[in-house]
Amino acid sequence: MKAVGLYEHLPIEAEKSLLDLEVDKPETPKGHDLLVEILAVSVNPVDTKQRKAEVPRETNPRILGYDAVGVVRETGEKAGLFKPGDEVYFAGDVTRQGSNAEYILIDERIVGNKPKSLTIEEAAGMPLTTITAWEALFERLGIEEDKDEGKSILIINGAGGVGSVAIQLATYAGLEVISTASREETAAWIKEMGAKHVVNHREDLEKQLQDLGFANGVDYILCLHDTYQYWDTMQKLIRPQGKICSIVELSDPVKMNLLKDKSATFVYESMFTRSKYQTPDLIRQHEILQAAGALFDMGKLKSTVKKVLHPINAATMREAHQEVERGKMVGKLVVKGFD
């Protein structure tokens, strides 16, 4: 089958950073696995990080790709959530071969039915960012739809893939959403997603929040960009007993004295935790994708896909990786179909 993969972890400008490959089609699925034919994929920052990882040359080709939409072709003997012919969407598993191939084996417990109201392209960009935003807001920060209505949340980098969904979900849950942006394009986008307030991350965030009436800070902060850079500011802005969640690793040690003084919570969110560690609640990601799918079909959530490329091959995937690495992405980028 056709696939896009690598043997060497190289800068994207290198011709061999991503290669067109012919590899064996996956074997018949076993256990909870599904054999899925891939129709479209999305490129996320995690794809570029995995490609640039400082690891030795691969003995066998490494196939990247996590977000995908496809059609179930076969099911394992323990799989009962889907049947052949079902259209599905999923965010993948970093411990297995990825979705940049004509076929993939994927555990059904991290797969959902593709939302009926979304096109293949619209759906392909949504699983990873939707699961990440959902877990961050409702599981790591513990936000409850009715109980926390009216509380405030600051989302740092709201125009990116996760931020675009997090704004929508937080608004749906009844929170007052403040999001950062510095360009007219990104400011307009986060307002379209539902943010009530826009603040410029290139200026004094503390003063801007005070001017908006948040002199005592905010109840929640979701950090989607450079945790170290924003650490001291977040400690100042979070209210006593508030909660901060980040998806970005700290680049250097930090002091947590002010968080301790405020009895504030800091927690990380990594969407791949459940699949990587095979946690007992692995099926929770299936449930999240199903619940999100219902919100898409009710019009409560909308796809954040802004750009679609074609076809899935090494040249197009290198273009997609370059686009993501520039750090100027608004919404999501999808690559559709093999030649």
PEQUIBEL-V945423 format. One record per residue. N is the residue number from 1. SS is DSSP state (a for helix, b for strand, c for the rest). D_LAST is the distance of its C-alpha to the last C-alpha in whole Angstrom. Layout:
BEGIN
N:SS:D_LAST / N:SS:D_LAST
END
This chain:
BEGIN
1:c:12 / 2:b:9 / 3:b:11 / 4:b:13 / 5:b:16 / 6:b:19 / 7:c:23 / 8:c:25 / 9:c:25 / 10:c:25 / 11:c:25 / 12:c:22 / 13:c:23 / 14:c:23 / 15:c:20 / 16:c:20 / 17:c:20 / 18:c:17 / 19:b:15 / 20:b:12 / 21:b:13 / 22:b:13 / 23:c:16 / 24:c:18 / 25:c:17 / 26:c:20 / 27:c:23 / 28:c:24 / 29:c:25 / 30:c:29 / 31:c:31 / 32:c:30 / 33:b:26 / 34:b:23 / 35:b:20 / 36:b:18 / 37:b:14 / 38:b:12 / 39:b:11 / 40:b:12 / 41:b:14 / 42:b:17 / 43:c:18 / 44:c:22 / 45:a:25 / 46:a:25 / 47:a:22 / 48:a:23 / 49:a:27 / 50:a:25 / 51:a:23 / 52:c:27 / 53:c:29 / 54:c:32 / 55:c:31 / 56:c:31 / 57:c:28 / 58:c:26 / 59:c:27 / 60:c:24 / 61:c:21 / 62:b:21 / 63:b:18 / 64:c:19 / 65:c:18 / 66:c:20 / 67:c:19 / 68:b:17 / 69:b:17 / 70:b:16 / 71:b:17 / 72:b:20 / 73:b:20 / 74:b:23 / 75:b:26 / 76:c:28 / 77:c:32 / 78:c:33 / 79:c:31 / 80:c:32 / 81:c:30 / 82:c:27 / 83:c:26 / 84:c:23 / 85:c:21 / 86:c:22 / 87:b:20 / 88:b:21 / 89:b:21 / 90:b:22 / 91:c:23 / 92:c:23 / 93:c:25 / 94:c:26 / 95:c:27 / 96:c:24 / 97:c:21 / 98:c:19 / 99:c:16 / 100:c:13 / 101:b:12 / 102:c:10 / 103:b:14 / 104:b:17 / 105:b:21 / 106:b:23 / 107:b:27 / 108:a:27 / 109:a:30 / 110:a:28 / 111:b:25 / 112:b:26 / 113:b:25 / 114:c:23 / 115:c:25 / 116:c:25 / 117:c:26 / 118:c:23 / 119:c:19 / 120:a:16 / 121:a:16 / 122:a:20 / 123:a:20 / 124:a:18 / 125:c:20 / 126:c:23 / 127:a:24 / 128:a:25 / 129:a:27 / 130:a:29 / 131:a:30 / 132:a:31 / 133:a:33 / 134:a:34 / 135:a:36 / 136:a:37 / 137:a:39 / 138:a:40 / 139:a:40 / 140:a:41 / 141:c:43 / 142:c:44 / 143:c:44 / 144:c:45 / 145:c:44 / 146:c:48 / 147:c:50 / 148:c:49 / 149:c:48 / 150:c:50 / 151:c:49 / 152:b:47 / 153:b:44 / 154:b:43 / 155:b:39 / 156:b:39 / 157:c:35 / 158:c:35 / 159:c:32 / 160:c:29 / 161:a:27 / 162:a:30 / 163:a:33 / 164:a:31 / 165:a:31 / 166:a:34 / 167:a:36 / 168:a:35 / 169:a:36 / 170:a:39 / 171:a:40 / 172:a:40 / 173:c:42 / 174:c:45 / 175:c:45 / 176:b:46 / 177:b:43 / 178:b:43 / 179:b:40 / 180:b:40 / 181:c:38 / 182:c:39 / 183:c:37 / 184:a:37 / 185:a:33 / 186:a:34 / 187:a:37 / 188:a:36 / 189:a:33 / 190:a:35 / 191:a:38 / 192:a:35 / 193:a:34 / 194:c:38 / 195:c:40 / 196:c:43 / 197:b:44 / 198:b:42 / 199:b:44 / 200:c:43 / 201:c:42 / 202:c:43 / 203:c:47 / 204:c:49 / 205:a:48 / 206:a:51 / 207:a:53 / 208:a:50 / 209:a:50 / 210:a:54 / 211:a:54 / 212:c:52 / 213:c:54 / 214:c:53 / 215:c:56 / 216:c:56 / 217:c:52 / 218:b:50 / 219:b:49 / 220:b:46 / 221:b:43 / 222:b:40 / 223:b:39 / 224:c:35 / 225:c:36 / 226:c:38 / 227:a:41 / 228:a:43 / 229:a:43 / 230:a:44 / 231:a:46 / 232:a:50 / 233:a:49 / 234:a:47 / 235:a:50 / 236:a:53 / 237:a:51 / 238:b:50 / 239:b:53 / 240:b:56 / 241:b:54 / 242:b:51 / 243:b:47 / 244:b:45 / 245:b:41 / 246:b:39 / 247:c:35 / 248:c:36 / 249:c:38 / 250:c:41 / 251:c:41 / 252:c:45 / 253:c:48 / 254:c:49 / 255:c:52 / 256:c:52 / 257:a:56 / 258:a:56 / 259:a:53 / 260:a:56 / 261:a:58 / 262:c:57 / 263:c:56 / 264:c:52 / 265:b:49 / 266:b:46 / 267:b:43 / 268:b:40 / 269:c:36 / 270:c:34 / 271:c:31 / 272:c:30 / 273:a:34 / 274:a:34 / 275:a:31 / 276:a:32 / 277:a:35 / 278:c:35 / 279:c:38 / 280:c:39 / 281:c:38 / 282:c:34 / 283:c:34 / 284:a:35 / 285:a:31 / 286:a:30 / 287:a:33 / 288:a:32 / 289:a:29 / 290:a:31 / 291:a:33 / 292:a:31 / 293:a:29 / 294:a:32 / 295:a:33 / 296:a:30 / 297:a:30 / 298:c:34 / 299:c:33 / 300:c:35 / 301:c:32 / 302:c:29 / 303:c:25 / 304:c:25 / 305:b:22 / 306:b:22 / 307:b:19 / 308:b:15 / 309:b:12 / 310:b:9 / 311:c:6 / 312:c:7 / 313:c:8 / 314:a:12 / 315:a:13 / 316:a:12 / 317:a:13 / 318:a:16 / 319:a:17 / 320:a:17 / 321:a:19 / 322:a:21 / 323:a:22 / 324:a:23 / 325:a:25 / 326:c:27 / 327:c:29 / 328:c:29 / 329:c:26 / 330:c:27 / 331:c:26 / 332:b:22 / 333:b:19 / 334:b:16 / 335:b:12 / 336:b:10 / 337:c:7 / 338:c:4 / 339:c:0
END
